Amino acid sequence: MLLVRNVSRVVRARVSMARESGGRVEIFLLEPVAPSHDPAVALAAIGSTTWRCLVGGARKFRREPQLTLRLEDGLTLTATLQSIDAEGATVHFQWDPAERSFADLLERVGDVPLPPYLGREIQPEDAERYQTVFARTNGAVAAPTAGLHFTPDVLARLERNGAKIVDLVLHVGAGTFKPISGSVSRHAMHRERFSVEREALEQLIEACKRRNEDAEGAPIVPVGTTSVRVLESLYWIGVRLVETGTLADSSGEVDLGQWEPYPRLSMSTPLPSPERALRALAQHLDREGKAALDGRTGIMIVPGYRFALCDALITNFHQPRSTLLLLIAAIVGERWRHIYHEALAQGYRFLSYGDSSLLWSRSGSED
């Protein structure tokens, strides 16, 4: 078995700023704008950075567009509103002393961004509980919660029993909590940044080879829907490269669109194998002298999708009208209704701090 896990680390993305005229404005970081759209680069920024944010108390921020937070040790953080619209705000942060990184600053002034549906205040233990034991790459504003069930002991036992582990990164955004309103076809799927190292691609290629030789010998099992989205995005970006010779989309970025795979799935022309698609990506990295493939994905996986890389899924139980539940229905088929009926009947806990499940794809095991 190849266990695929998301090693993105949650940053303290909620910052509460005091107004001189009284009251507070809460700023929730969504994604960086400058000095880079890459969260790792923006979090390492020294002196200043600009982010897209959600703002609690937007009217107050409009009236007082520059807020300053001063700490007892002399650290000062200033947040300046640059623009605001229906989707959020663009906020420029500047701090003094300027030699500290933004990531260090958030450790001092930020709070853990618990999901809004928990409906409670942050507890001290959330700083540890809302982070996987294998998290290492700063950038997420929500945890890949399926990974919360793993401890060092569980991981060690899996490896002793022959499981191989491969790591990748998808920085989970707040859009993961956005419910579907209206029809699925009109839902705007959020885009999230991912990174997959060359070595991880090689591990996946080897797993595909073993799977071809023995269909039951090397299942690829992602931990969480975030890992699923990266794996399937890798395949389709590899397909694009094989069939067109181009890695990036029309914008010049490595970016997979929400519905991009579906027209190709409905065509009678055979698709490249997963091994071939991934090998094309690895060879591209070698030609470019790059250590990792970095990009964005907006893929939306719904019933009717055919999985290229994922044989099963370890995941929590999700809420109705969520894109996550659609993904579950896609991987297990109509059995999702039975699974969720059983979970409700047995009192399983749902959502981020809930129970976990191992779900095999409808083309795999029925256990």
LUMDREN-202639 format. One record per residue (C-alpha): residue number from 1; x, y, z. Coordinates in steps of 0.2 Angstrom, whole numbers, plus 5000, padded with zeros to 4 digits. Example, Ala and Ser with C-alpha at 12.3 -4.5 7.8 and 13.67 -1.06 7.14 Angstrom:
2
+-----+------+------+------+
: pos :    u :    v :    w :
+-----+------+------+------+
:   1 : 5062 : 4978 : 5039 :
:   2 : 5068 : 4995 : 5036 :
+-----+------+------+------+
***
This chain:
367
+-----+------+------+------+
: pos :    u :    v :    w :
+-----+------+------+------+
:   1 : 5000 : 5000 : 5000 :
:   2 : 5006 : 5018 : 4996 :
:   3 : 4999 : 5030 : 5009 :
:   4 : 4998 : 5048 : 5002 :
:   5 : 4997 : 5062 : 5015 :
:   6 : 4996 : 5081 : 5014 :
:   7 : 5010 : 5089 : 5024 :
:   8 : 5003 : 5106 : 5023 :
:   9 : 5004 : 5116 : 5040 :
:  10 : 4990 : 5127 : 5046 :
:  11 : 4996 : 5145 : 5050 :
:  12 : 4988 : 5156 : 5063 :
:  13 : 4977 : 5164 : 5050 :
:  14 : 4965 : 5174 : 5062 :
:  15 : 4972 : 5191 : 5067 :
:  16 : 4962 : 5202 : 5078 :
:  17 : 4966 : 5221 : 5077 :
:  18 : 4960 : 5235 : 5088 :
:  19 : 4952 : 5251 : 5082 :
:  20 : 4958 : 5268 : 5090 :
:  21 : 4939 : 5272 : 5091 :
:  22 : 4935 : 5256 : 5100 :
:  23 : 4930 : 5239 : 5095 :
:  24 : 4940 : 5226 : 5085 :
:  25 : 4941 : 5220 : 5067 :
:  26 : 4945 : 5202 : 5064 :
:  27 : 4955 : 5198 : 5048 :
:  28 : 4956 : 5180 : 5042 :
:  29 : 4970 : 5177 : 5029 :
:  30 : 4965 : 5168 : 5013 :
:  31 : 4979 : 5169 : 5001 :
:  32 : 4994 : 5179 : 4998 :
:  33 : 4995 : 5193 : 4984 :
:  34 : 5013 : 5200 : 4987 :
:  35 : 5028 : 5197 : 4987 :
:  36 : 5022 : 5181 : 4979 :
:  37 : 5006 : 5170 : 4977 :
:  38 : 5016 : 5156 : 4985 :
:  39 : 5011 : 5155 : 5003 :
:  40 : 5028 : 5148 : 5008 :
:  41 : 5036 : 5164 : 5000 :
:  42 : 5024 : 5176 : 5007 :
:  43 : 5025 : 5169 : 5025 :
:  44 : 5044 : 5170 : 5024 :
:  45 : 5042 : 5189 : 5019 :
:  46 : 5052 : 5201 : 5029 :
:  47 : 5044 : 5218 : 5034 :
:  48 : 5028 : 5218 : 5023 :
:  49 : 5016 : 5207 : 5014 :
:  50 : 4999 : 5208 : 5005 :
:  51 : 4985 : 5196 : 5007 :
:  52 : 4967 : 5193 : 5001 :
:  53 : 4957 : 5191 : 5017 :
:  54 : 4940 : 5189 : 5025 :
:  55 : 4936 : 5203 : 5036 :
:  56 : 4924 : 5203 : 5051 :
:  57 : 4918 : 5221 : 5054 :
:  58 : 4921 : 5226 : 5036 :
:  59 : 4911 : 5243 : 5038 :
:  60 : 4922 : 5247 : 5053 :
:  61 : 4938 : 5244 : 5043 :
:  62 : 4932 : 5255 : 5029 :
:  63 : 4929 : 5269 : 5041 :
:  64 : 4946 : 5266 : 5049 :
:  65 : 4957 : 5258 : 5035 :
:  66 : 4973 : 5258 : 5044 :
:  67 : 4974 : 5248 : 5060 :
:  68 : 4989 : 5245 : 5072 :
:  69 : 4992 : 5232 : 5085 :
:  70 : 5006 : 5235 : 5097 :
:  71 : 5013 : 5222 : 5109 :
:  72 : 5022 : 5225 : 5125 :
:  73 : 5039 : 5220 : 5118 :
:  74 : 5038 : 5234 : 5106 :
:  75 : 5032 : 5224 : 5091 :
:  76 : 5020 : 5234 : 5080 :
:  77 : 5009 : 5227 : 5066 :
:  78 : 4999 : 5238 : 5054 :
:  79 : 4986 : 5232 : 5043 :
:  80 : 4980 : 5244 : 5029 :
:  81 : 4965 : 5241 : 5019 :
:  82 : 4969 : 5242 : 5000 :
:  83 : 4952 : 5237 : 4992 :
:  84 : 4936 : 5227 : 4997 :
:  85 : 4923 : 5218 : 4987 :
:  86 : 4910 : 5205 : 4989 :
:  87 : 4923 : 5191 : 4989 :
:  88 : 4934 : 5199 : 5003 :
:  89 : 4947 : 5212 : 5005 :
:  90 : 4965 : 5215 : 5000 :
:  91 : 4975 : 5220 : 5015 :
:  92 : 4993 : 5226 : 5016 :
:  93 : 5003 : 5221 : 5032 :
:  94 : 5018 : 5230 : 5038 :
:  95 : 5028 : 5227 : 5054 :
:  96 : 5042 : 5233 : 5065 :
:  97 : 5055 : 5227 : 5069 :
:  98 : 5055 : 5222 : 5050 :
:  99 : 5068 : 5208 : 5051 :
: 100 : 5055 : 5196 : 5058 :
: 101 : 5046 : 5185 : 5045 :
: 102 : 5027 : 5185 : 5043 :
: 103 : 5026 : 5167 : 5049 :
: 104 : 5035 : 5172 : 5065 :
: 105 : 5024 : 5187 : 5067 :
: 106 : 5008 : 5176 : 5065 :
: 107 : 5014 : 5164 : 5079 :
: 108 : 5014 : 5179 : 5090 :
: 109 : 4998 : 5188 : 5085 :
: 110 : 4987 : 5176 : 5076 :
: 111 : 4975 : 5163 : 5082 :
: 112 : 4971 : 5145 : 5075 :
: 113 : 4958 : 5147 : 5061 :
: 114 : 4945 : 5134 : 5068 :
: 115 : 4931 : 5129 : 5056 :
: 116 : 4916 : 5141 : 5058 :
: 117 : 4904 : 5126 : 5060 :
: 118 : 4912 : 5122 : 5077 :
: 119 : 4903 : 5137 : 5084 :
: 120 : 4915 : 5139 : 5099 :
: 121 : 4929 : 5150 : 5105 :
: 122 : 4947 : 5143 : 5102 :
: 123 : 4954 : 5133 : 5116 :
: 124 : 4973 : 5132 : 5120 :
: 125 : 4974 : 5114 : 5115 :
: 126 : 4967 : 5118 : 5097 :
: 127 : 4985 : 5124 : 5093 :
: 128 : 4991 : 5106 : 5094 :
: 129 : 4975 : 5097 : 5090 :
: 130 : 4971 : 5106 : 5074 :
: 131 : 4988 : 5101 : 5066 :
: 132 : 4993 : 5084 : 5059 :
: 133 : 5009 : 5076 : 5067 :
: 134 : 5017 : 5076 : 5050 :
: 135 : 5013 : 5095 : 5045 :
: 136 : 5029 : 5104 : 5039 :
: 137 : 5025 : 5116 : 5026 :
: 138 : 5017 : 5132 : 5031 :
: 139 : 5002 : 5139 : 5021 :
: 140 : 4985 : 5131 : 5025 :
: 141 : 4971 : 5141 : 5033 :
: 142 : 4962 : 5125 : 5037 :
: 143 : 4969 : 5108 : 5042 :
: 144 : 4968 : 5092 : 5031 :
: 145 : 4958 : 5084 : 5045 :
: 146 : 4959 : 5066 : 5039 :
: 147 : 4977 : 5067 : 5045 :
: 148 : 4973 : 5072 : 5062 :
: 149 : 4969 : 5053 : 5066 :
: 150 : 4987 : 5048 : 5063 :
: 151 : 5000 : 5047 : 5077 :
: 152 : 5018 : 5043 : 5076 :
: 153 : 5015 : 5026 : 5083 :
: 154 : 5001 : 5022 : 5070 :
: 155 : 5012 : 5028 : 5056 :
: 156 : 5027 : 5017 : 5062 :
: 157 : 5015 : 5002 : 5063 :
: 158 : 5009 : 5005 : 5046 :
: 159 : 5027 : 5006 : 5039 :
: 160 : 5032 : 4990 : 5049 :
: 161 : 5018 : 4981 : 5040 :
: 162 : 5024 : 4986 : 5023 :
: 163 : 5015 : 5002 : 5019 :
: 164 : 5025 : 5015 : 5010 :
: 165 : 5022 : 5034 : 5013 :
: 166 : 5023 : 5048 : 5001 :
: 167 : 5021 : 5066 : 5005 :
: 168 : 5014 : 5081 : 4995 :
: 169 : 5007 : 5098 : 4999 :
: 170 : 4990 : 5106 : 4996 :
: 171 : 4987 : 5122 : 5005 :
: 172 : 4969 : 5120 : 5011 :
: 173 : 4959 : 5136 : 5009 :
: 174 : 4944 : 5143 : 5017 :
: 175 : 4934 : 5138 : 5001 :
: 176 : 4933 : 5121 : 5007 :
: 177 : 4919 : 5126 : 5019 :
: 178 : 4909 : 5134 : 5006 :
: 179 : 4893 : 5125 : 5004 :
: 180 : 4885 : 5122 : 4987 :
: 181 : 4870 : 5133 : 4984 :
: 182 : 4859 : 5130 : 4969 :
: 183 : 4865 : 5117 : 4956 :
: 184 : 4882 : 5108 : 4956 :
: 185 : 4886 : 5114 : 4939 :
: 186 : 4885 : 5133 : 4944 :
: 187 : 4896 : 5130 : 4960 :
: 188 : 4912 : 5140 : 4959 :
: 189 : 4926 : 5128 : 4965 :
: 190 : 4940 : 5136 : 4975 :
: 191 : 4958 : 5135 : 4969 :
: 192 : 4972 : 5129 : 4980 :
: 193 : 4990 : 5128 : 4978 :
: 194 : 5000 : 5112 : 4978 :
: 195 : 5018 : 5106 : 4977 :
: 196 : 5024 : 5088 : 4973 :
: 197 : 5043 : 5084 : 4974 :
: 198 : 5051 : 5075 : 4961 :
: 199 : 5055 : 5060 : 4973 :
: 200 : 5036 : 5059 : 4977 :
: 201 : 5032 : 5058 : 4958 :
: 202 : 5044 : 5043 : 4957 :
: 203 : 5036 : 5034 : 4971 :
: 204 : 5019 : 5036 : 4963 :
: 205 : 5026 : 5030 : 4946 :
: 206 : 5033 : 5015 : 4955 :
: 207 : 5016 : 5012 : 4963 :
: 208 : 5007 : 5013 : 4947 :
: 209 : 5020 : 5000 : 4939 :
: 210 : 5017 : 4988 : 4954 :
: 211 : 4998 : 4990 : 4952 :
: 212 : 4999 : 4986 : 4934 :
: 213 : 5009 : 4970 : 4938 :
: 214 : 4997 : 4965 : 4953 :
: 215 : 4980 : 4974 : 4954 :
: 216 : 4979 : 4970 : 4972 :
: 217 : 4997 : 4972 : 4977 :
: 218 : 4999 : 4991 : 4978 :
: 219 : 4984 : 5001 : 4981 :
: 220 : 4986 : 5020 : 4982 :
: 221 : 4977 : 5026 : 4997 :
: 222 : 4976 : 5045 : 5000 :
: 223 : 4974 : 5053 : 5017 :
: 224 : 4960 : 5065 : 5015 :
: 225 : 4951 : 5073 : 5000 :
: 226 : 4965 : 5086 : 4999 :
: 227 : 4977 : 5072 : 4994 :
: 228 : 4964 : 5065 : 4982 :
: 229 : 4963 : 5082 : 4973 :
: 230 : 4982 : 5083 : 4971 :
: 231 : 4984 : 5065 : 4964 :
: 232 : 4970 : 5067 : 4952 :
: 233 : 4976 : 5084 : 4947 :
: 234 : 4993 : 5077 : 4944 :
: 235 : 4986 : 5064 : 4932 :
: 236 : 4976 : 5077 : 4922 :
: 237 : 4991 : 5089 : 4921 :
: 238 : 5001 : 5075 : 4915 :
: 239 : 4988 : 5070 : 4902 :
: 240 : 4989 : 5088 : 4896 :
: 241 : 5008 : 5087 : 4894 :
: 242 : 5007 : 5070 : 4885 :
: 243 : 4994 : 5076 : 4873 :
: 244 : 4998 : 5094 : 4869 :
: 245 : 5016 : 5095 : 4874 :
: 246 : 5012 : 5109 : 4886 :
: 247 : 5012 : 5109 : 4905 :
: 248 : 5004 : 5126 : 4909 :
: 249 : 4987 : 5132 : 4904 :
: 250 : 4983 : 5147 : 4893 :
: 251 : 4988 : 5159 : 4907 :
: 252 : 5005 : 5152 : 4908 :
: 253 : 5002 : 5144 : 4925 :
: 254 : 5001 : 5126 : 4930 :
: 255 : 4983 : 5127 : 4934 :
: 256 : 4969 : 5113 : 4932 :
: 257 : 4952 : 5120 : 4929 :
: 258 : 4936 : 5115 : 4938 :
: 259 : 4929 : 5105 : 4924 :
: 260 : 4944 : 5102 : 4913 :
: 261 : 4945 : 5083 : 4915 :
: 262 : 4926 : 5080 : 4910 :
: 263 : 4926 : 5083 : 4891 :
: 264 : 4941 : 5071 : 4890 :
: 265 : 4933 : 5058 : 4900 :
: 266 : 4918 : 5057 : 4888 :
: 267 : 4928 : 5055 : 4873 :
: 268 : 4931 : 5037 : 4865 :
: 269 : 4950 : 5040 : 4863 :
: 270 : 4960 : 5031 : 4875 :
: 271 : 4968 : 5041 : 4889 :
: 272 : 4986 : 5040 : 4894 :
: 273 : 4990 : 5028 : 4908 :
: 274 : 4993 : 5035 : 4925 :
: 275 : 5011 : 5029 : 4924 :
: 276 : 5014 : 5038 : 4907 :
: 277 : 5006 : 5054 : 4913 :
: 278 : 5016 : 5055 : 4929 :
: 279 : 5032 : 5050 : 4920 :
: 280 : 5029 : 5064 : 4908 :
: 281 : 5029 : 5076 : 4923 :
: 282 : 5045 : 5069 : 4930 :
: 283 : 5054 : 5070 : 4914 :
: 284 : 5048 : 5088 : 4912 :
: 285 : 5055 : 5092 : 4929 :
: 286 : 5072 : 5084 : 4925 :
: 287 : 5073 : 5094 : 4909 :
: 288 : 5069 : 5110 : 4918 :
: 289 : 5081 : 5106 : 4932 :
: 290 : 5067 : 5108 : 4945 :
: 291 : 5065 : 5098 : 4961 :
: 292 : 5046 : 5100 : 4963 :
: 293 : 5030 : 5103 : 4952 :
: 294 : 5021 : 5118 : 4959 :
: 295 : 5004 : 5123 : 4953 :
: 296 : 4985 : 5126 : 4957 :
: 297 : 4970 : 5115 : 4956 :
: 298 : 4952 : 5119 : 4955 :
: 299 : 4947 : 5102 : 4951 :
: 300 : 4929 : 5097 : 4957 :
: 301 : 4926 : 5078 : 4958 :
: 302 : 4908 : 5073 : 4956 :
: 303 : 4899 : 5057 : 4953 :
: 304 : 4903 : 5051 : 4936 :
: 305 : 4922 : 5055 : 4938 :
: 306 : 4934 : 5040 : 4934 :
: 307 : 4948 : 5040 : 4946 :
: 308 : 4965 : 5038 : 4939 :
: 309 : 4976 : 5036 : 4954 :
: 310 : 4966 : 5033 : 4970 :
: 311 : 4960 : 5016 : 4975 :
: 312 : 4953 : 5021 : 4992 :
: 313 : 4952 : 5036 : 5003 :
: 314 : 4954 : 5039 : 5022 :
: 315 : 4942 : 5053 : 5027 :
: 316 : 4931 : 5060 : 5040 :
: 317 : 4912 : 5062 : 5038 :
: 318 : 4906 : 5077 : 5029 :
: 319 : 4891 : 5089 : 5029 :
: 320 : 4877 : 5089 : 5016 :
: 321 : 4879 : 5101 : 5001 :
: 322 : 4898 : 5100 : 5002 :
: 323 : 4910 : 5097 : 4988 :
: 324 : 4918 : 5084 : 4999 :
: 325 : 4902 : 5074 : 5000 :
: 326 : 4901 : 5074 : 4981 :
: 327 : 4919 : 5067 : 4980 :
: 328 : 4914 : 5053 : 4992 :
: 329 : 4899 : 5049 : 4981 :
: 330 : 4911 : 5049 : 4966 :
: 331 : 4923 : 5037 : 4974 :
: 332 : 4911 : 5024 : 4982 :
: 333 : 4896 : 5026 : 4971 :
: 334 : 4878 : 5024 : 4977 :
: 335 : 4885 : 5015 : 4993 :
: 336 : 4888 : 5032 : 5000 :
: 337 : 4870 : 5033 : 5006 :
: 338 : 4872 : 5016 : 5015 :
: 339 : 4889 : 5022 : 5023 :
: 340 : 4881 : 5038 : 5029 :
: 341 : 4865 : 5030 : 5035 :
: 342 : 4876 : 5018 : 5046 :
: 343 : 4887 : 5033 : 5052 :
: 344 : 4871 : 5042 : 5058 :
: 345 : 4863 : 5027 : 5066 :
: 346 : 4879 : 5023 : 5075 :
: 347 : 4882 : 5040 : 5081 :
: 348 : 4898 : 5043 : 5073 :
: 349 : 4905 : 5061 : 5075 :
: 350 : 4906 : 5071 : 5059 :
: 351 : 4917 : 5085 : 5052 :
: 352 : 4934 : 5091 : 5057 :
: 353 : 4936 : 5083 : 5075 :
: 354 : 4925 : 5069 : 5070 :
: 355 : 4928 : 5050 : 5066 :
: 356 : 4937 : 5043 : 5052 :
: 357 : 4933 : 5030 : 5038 :
: 358 : 4942 : 5020 : 5025 :
: 359 : 4932 : 5019 : 5009 :
: 360 : 4937 : 5009 : 4994 :
: 361 : 4933 : 5014 : 4977 :
: 362 : 4918 : 5006 : 4968 :
: 363 : 4930 : 4998 : 4956 :
: 364 : 4939 : 4990 : 4971 :
: 365 : 4935 : 4981 : 4987 :
: 366 : 4917 : 4980 : 4993 :
: 367 : 4922 : 4979 : 5011 :
+-----+------+------+------+
***
